[in-house]
Amino acid sequence: MRSPKHSLAPRPFVKSSGYAVLLSVLLITAVAGAIAVSLLLLGVGSSRTSFAFQQSIQARGLADACAEEALQRLRESVWFSGGETLTLTSGTCEIQAIAGTGNSNRTIQTVGSVGTIKRKVKVIVTTVHPTPVISSWQEVGSF
């Protein structure tokens, strides 16, 4: 008996088609994985930036609070010289040495700290008594 002319060998077209589909699936999976990792990293980076921004706002608030405290203490005693650190719930603030003497031309410098974030405020007081006259209240990069 003669064997039929039909061969059991795979056809080249079918073999190539299977590899093409497999490579396409692998490529799509790799691209989807890269997109997922990128989105995850962007989310983490955004979260860190948001947290640092929140700490920066808190640090500025602490620096302002310390400046107000220093101004109040100057009103109570013109001999108040600063050099104190106050610990509050969200961080610390430092009243640095107050420049000037007596009732006029005093300079208050404070630093608010939350975590690693620091903000600095400088207040220039023209007159302390009877009512404080503030000529400047601003955030500064350095003293």
FENVEN-V564211 format. One record per helix or strand of 2 or more residues. SS is the DSSP state (alpha for helix, beta for strand). FROM is the first residue (numbers start at 1). LEN is the number of residues. Records with the same first field share a line. If there is no record, write none. Layout:
SS = FROM-LEN  FROM-LEN
This chain:
alpha = 12-65
beta = 84-4  92-4  104-11  117-11  133-8
